């Protein structure tokens, strides 16, 4: 396969700039809120049309037929999944996530994927993104002590954080038993028995890696709700010939990729009114001797991800890490495609890892594998940049994707009450009362202290009439003593008014304090990212029914 030729196109030239039109998605704030865009009632025709577009429209990537590449990539995927090959007109629906303790919003993506297959006759699969780094080593669960709700952090016994999940190992044994014991302390807080109480007791306590265990737990939860979604790890996909061809293409076309990547990020920031050069991700570095690529490199022995760059040294184009040590990842001349692919095979065999960053990962999944991809909100926002790259760099019309997430509050026993009064409104009233205490007066106060109120108004009016705006310096200087004296008297009047309503101010402050505590308690009750294992079998079925009925 030749990776150096210019991209063919479903649509316009890769040099054509595009106007960035930002998408706007909002996480559902209410209980049992769904975000499915486009809705399931409309996707059947769109999925079948996307499948037909891939089959009927001539397109190429780096001089190779996109149809041929997709046929190879999809064959490799079905082999990894132990499934029969797809026929060309059979839609493939993909979704994916990091190997973490998923919450109901992530669970929803799997439900939507299965629903899409039922309406189109396709198949669905889940991609576990095990190249992502471990962000945390705790699980958040609710706890209640004498009516006060708090968040408890249950430790996950991983050896390290900040390394790719693919390299994660347990720091201790009997992990399932420890999880089960820790989660049991939460069970008394729940209205219904969580699925964890049944699932973890029967889960085999064998020597599974963290990623293997997370995949098995997710699939067990899904199967309990009647969902059978096969899974493949991204690290397995990277062993396939088509993926290596894709990596070789990224390397061979690295300079143009770097420029297009940064230009797409600039359009994203402009379209979304962002002023930070690190959001949604940093620009790639580029100068006369160095071109950073959207790739990560690490080894089994040193699993810290490092940025990858192309460098010119002694007339040779080398692939190195950007850490100042000039560590060579792949030896030889990086202009020869066959040599790159061979070097990638050797690299992987020797424990080296060369992996795509997020945008390139979803570009591959959506362009070479899926007819329909289901994102969460975060992935959908980032893929605005991916769509831009497909169009401006590869010259291809981006295939559509779907966004799915949901909010389902955990049913708690005796959860905190929800008060109708607004903390923001009461804080605003308190701030105003501190400057104008008389707003807390009742009718008898206004009669009793009428002279004090009249004096306050006289001082305010005099202050307004004595403004120094537009006056010369000498004129302002003449007015300064009177203005200062008037201001001191106004502060004295305000202090006297505040003493009259001192108790009422204290009551208002207390109410704000109570509302703040109530808001914090409600935030714990309405937290949407509790692990799905804390939900009951009935709740999982309810979520599935709600998706299917949507």
N, C-alpha and C positions, 0 to 999 in steps of 0.2 A: 504494500500500500504506500502511495506517495503522499506525504504530509505537507509538502511545501507549496503546492499549487494554490492559486488564489481561490477563494470560496465561490461556489456557485450559489444560486439563489432561488428561493420561492418568490422573492420579491426584489427590492431595489438594491443598488450597489452599496457595498459596505462603507463607502466614503460619504454617503448621504447622512447629514446630521438629522436627528429627530427631535421633535418637541416633547419634553417630558411632561406627561399628564399624571399627576400623583393620584394614587388610589386612596380612598379613605375607608378604613375599617375600624369598628369600635367593638371592644370586648363587651358582651352582654352584661349589664350590671344587675339585672333582676334575676331572681331564682328561676330556674328552668328556662333561661333565655338561650336561644339558638342563633348562631350566625352561620348560614350556609348560603354562599354566594358563588355562582348562581344557584337558585333553589333546586332541589332534587326534581321537582316537577318539570324543570326545563332542560335538564342535562342530557337526557337520552339522545335527542337530536344533535346536540352539540358534540357529544362524544363520538357518535357515529360519523358526523361530518369531519371531525378531526382525524379519525382513522382513515376516512376516504381521502382527505387532503394529503396525508403522508403517502398514500398509495398512488394517487393519480397525478400529483404535481411533480415534474422533474426538478430535482434539487441535488446539489453536491456540496460536500465539505472538503476543502483542501484537495480538490480534484477527484474525490471518490463519490460514488453514488450514495446519497443518503439512504435510499431504500435498501441497498446492499448492506450498508453499515448497520441499519436497524435490524435487518434479518439476522445478521451475525450476533449482534448484541443481545437480541431477544432470545435467540437459541441458547446462548451462554447462560442467560438468566434462568430459563426454564430448566436447564441441566442442573444448576445450583439448587433449584427448588424441587427437583425430582418430579417435574411436571411434563406432560407431553408438549411438543412444540405448538406454538400458537399458529393458527392460519392467518394469512395477511389481513383478513377483514375482521379478526377477533380483537376487540379493544383490550388493551392492557392498562389497568388503573393502578397507579402507585401512590403511596404515601410513605412517610418516614418520620423518624424522630430519634433523638439520642437515647441510649440505653439507660434511662432514668426511671424513677418511680413516677409513673404517669398519673395525671389528674384527669377528671372527667372531660375536660376540653380536648385533651389529646386522644382519649378513648373515642371521642366523637368522630375523629378523622377515620378511624378504622370502620366504624359503623357506616359512615357515608361511603367509603370505598366499596363495602360489600353491597350497599344499596344500589350503587352505580352498576355493579356487575349484574344484579338481578334484572335491571331494566334494559341492559344492552347485550347480555349473553357473553360478556367478557370475563376476564379473570382479574383478581386483585392481589397485590402483594405489598408487604411492608419492608422498607429498607431501614435497617438499624445503622445509624450514622456513628459508628464506633471510632471514627477519627476525631470526633469532637473531644474536647478536654473535660475532665471531671471538674465541675464548678464548685460542688459542695460535698461534704461527707456527713451530712445530717439529713434527717427526714422531719418535717414539721407536722405535729399532731396537736389537737386541742386538749386542754386539761382544765378541770374545774375544781377549785378548792374553796369550800364554804361560799359558793355562789359567785366567786370571782374567776373569770375565764382568762387563761393565759396560753401562750404557745410553748410547747415542749419540743426540744430538739433531740431526736433520737440519733445517736451516732451510727454511721455506716462504717464498719471496720475495714476500710480500704487502706492499703499501705501508703498511698500518696494521692494528693490532689494536684491539679494543674498538669496532668499528663493525659495522653489520649486514652479513652476507655479501652481501646484495643489492647493496651499494655497493662491494664489494671489487674491487681491481684489482691486477695483477701489478706488482712493482717492477722486474722485469727480463724479458728475453725468453728463448726456448729453455728454458722451464720443464721440459718433459718430458725433454729430454736431461739436464738437471741432476739431476732426480730419479733418472733411470735410472743415471747415474754414481754418485750417492751410495748408492743401494740395492745396487749391485754389490759394495760393500765388505762388505755383510752376507751375500752369497750364500755365501761360503766357510764361514760358520758354520752353514749349514743342511744337513739331511740330504737334502732334495729341492730341485730347482730351483724357485724361486718363480715364480709366474705373472707377476710384474712383469718378469722377464727377457724374456718373450715379448710381453706386452701392451704395455709401454711402447715397445719398439722399433718396433712396428707402429702405435702410436697417432699420429694425425695431429698434427703440431706446427703448428697453425694458431692464429689469434687468438681463442681461447676465453677468456671471463672465468673467474675462479676457480670460480664456481658452475657454469657450464657444463662446465668440465673435471671437477669433482668428480662431477657427475651422469653424465657420459659414462664416467668411470672405474668408478663403481659399477655402471652398467649393463653395461659390458664384462665385469666380474668375474662378475656374475650370469649373463650369457649364456653364459660359458664353463662354467658349471655347469648349463646347460640351463634357466635361469630368465629369462623375458621379462616384466619388470614395467615398464609404462609409468610415466612420471614427469611430475608437474606441479609447478611452483614456487608457493609460497604467494603470492608477489608477483603472479603471474598471476591467481590466484583473487581477489585483492583488486580486480581491475579489473571483476569481474562485477556485474551489477545486484543479484543476491540478496545478495552480500556487502556492497554499499553499503547495502542495506536493513537488514541486520543491524547494521552500524556505526551507522546512524541510530537504530535501536532502542536500542542501548546508550547513545547520547548522550541521547536523549529520556527514557529511564528511568534516568538517571545517578545520581540521589540514592538511589533504592531499590536499585540495583545496588551502590553503595558500601556501604550498610548491610548488605546480604545477604552481600557478599563478605567483609567483616570478621567477620561473625558465623560464617560457614562456616569461616574460618581459625581462629577461637577454638575452635570445636568440634573441628577437626582437631588443634590443639595439645593440647587437653584429652584427647582420645581417644588420642593418641600420647605423652602425658606429656612434652610439650615446653615449655620455659620461656623460650625466646627468641622475641621478637616479630618477628624477621626470618626465621623458618623456618616453613613452606617458602618463604614470600615475605613481604615486609613488608605491614602493613595499609595500606589507602588512607587518605589524609588527608581529614578532613572537619571543617568548621566552618560558621558562619553565612554566610560569604561564598565558601567554596571547597569543591568536591567533586572529589576525585581520581578518575579513571576508570582501569580496567585497560587502558590504551592507551599506545602509544608514538608520538612524532612526531619526524621529522627531515626534512631536505631533502637533495637531491643535493649541494648546495654545502657543507652542514654536516651530515655524516652521523653525528652523535652523538645517540643516542636520548635523548629528553627525556620526562619524565612529563607527562601531559595532565590538565587540570582544567577543570571548569565553574566560571565565576565570574559573580557578579552585579555589574554595573557600570552605574550610571546607569539602573537599571530594565531593563537588557538582560541576557540570559543568553548569555555568550560562552564559546567554547572556547579555552583558552589553554594555554601550557606553564608548568610549575611551576618556573621558574628565576629568578623575581624580576623578569624584564624585561617581563612581561605581553605576550609576543609572541602576537598573534592568529593562530591556525591557520586557523579558518574564520570568515569575517565574518558579521554578521547575527544574527538572532534564532534561537537554537538550540531553539526550541519548535516550529518548523515542519518537519515531516518532509521535505516536498518540497524545501524550501530547503536542508536539510542534505544530501540526496542530490545536488542540483545543485552545492552547494559542494564536496562530495567529488570530483565529476568535475573541477571546475575546479582543485582542489588537486592532484590527480594529474597533470593535464595540464601544470601549471606546475612539476613536479618536487618537490612536497611528498609526504611519506609519512605516512599515519596508519594504524597497524597495531595489531592486538590483541596483548595479552600472552598468555602461554602458556595460561592456563586458558580464556580466551575463544576462543583458536584451536581447542583441542581440543573445546570446547563446540560450535562451529560444525561442525567436521568430523564429529563423532559424531552430532549432532542433525539436521543439514540434508543430509548427504551419505551417510555410511556406514550400512550395516546391521551391520557388524562392524568394530571397530577393534582393531589389534594394537599394544600398547605394549611398551616395555622396562620395567624395574623402576622407574626414576625417574619416567617418565610415568605409570605406573600408580599410584604413591603420590600424585602431585600430583592425579590425577583423582579421588581421594577427595573433594577440595574441589569439583571440577567436578560430581560426582554430587550433592553436597549443594546446590549452586547450582541445578542443574536441578530438584531437588525442592522446595526452599524458596522460590526466587525465581521460577522459571518454572512451578512446579506440575506438572512432568512426571516420570513414572517414568524414571529413567536407563536407557538401553539398555546391555546388557552389553558388556564388552570382553574381550580376551584379553591375556595377558602372555607374552612369549617372549624368551628370551635363552639363551646357552650359553657354556661355557668350553671352549676347545680350545687346548691348549698348542702353541706353535710347536716342531716337531721340530728340535732342535739337535744338531749334531755334538759328541760328547763333552761333553754337558751335565753340570753339577755333580751329584755323587752325593747321594742322599738318605739321611741318617743317621737311625737309629731313635731315638737318644737325644734327649731333649727339652731344649731350651735353658732353658725355664722351670723344669723340674725341677732342672737343675743349678744355676741361679741361686738357687733356693730353698735347695738344699743348701749352697751357698757362703755365703749370708747366715747360715744357722743355724750353720755351722762357725766363722764369725768370732766368734760369741757363745759357742759351745760347742765349742771345738776338739777336745774329747775324743771327739766322734762319729766322728772320723777315726782313732781308736785301733784297733789290732788287739788280739788277745788278750794277746800278750806285753806290750804297752804298758799294758794295764789292770792286769796283775800288777805290773809294774815301778814304776808310778807310783800304786799304790793309795792311799798315804797322802795324796798331793796331791789325788786325786779325792775321798777321804773328807773332806778339809778343805773342799773346794769345796761339797760337799753340806751340811756343817755350817753353813757361812756362809750358804748359801741358805735353809736351814731357820730359822736365827736371824733372818735378814732378814724372812722371812714372819711369824714370831712377834712381831716388833717393829714391825708396821705401826702407823701413827699415826692411822688412820681412826677418827673418832668421839671422839678425845681432845680435851681442852681445849688452848688455846694453851700454857699453862704445862707441861702434861704432854708435849706434843710437843717443847717446847724442852729438857726434861730428857733426852729420848731422842736428840736430834739428834747430840751428839758421838759416842755409841756407834755410831749408824747410819752416820755419815760414816766412822768408822774401819773399820767392817766392810765398807763399800763399797770403800774403798781397798784393803783386803786381798784382797777378791774380785777386783778388777781385777788385782792382782799375780799371783794364782793363775791367772787366765785368760791373762795374758801369758806365764807360764811354760808353760802347756799349749800355747799357740800356737807357742812356740819349738820344742816337741817335734815338732809336725807341720808345721813351716814349709814343708818341701818339698812335702808333700801338699796344703797350701793353695795353693801356687804352681801345682801341677799342675791343681788344680780350677779356678783362675782361668784358666789357659791353655786348659783344655777349654771353658770358657764362651766365651772369646774365639774359639776355633775354631768352635764351634757357631753363634755370632753371624755370623761370616763366611760359614759354610755356609748359614745361613738367608737372608742377603742374596743369596747366589749363587742359591739356589733361587727367591727372589722374582723375580729377573730371568728365570730359565728358565720360571717359571710365570705370568708376566705375561700377562693375558688380553686386553690391548688393543693388541697389535701390529697394524699395518695388515694388512688382508686380502690386500694385494698380496704380502706375504712368504710366503704359504701356496702350496703347490703345487697343480697341477690335480687330482692324485689326492686331496689333502686336502680340497679343495672338494667333490669328488664324494662323498667319504666323509661329510662333514658333511650333504650333501643326502640321501644314502641313510639316514643315521641319523634325520633328521627324518621322512622319508617312512615309515620303518618304525615310527616311534613311535606 
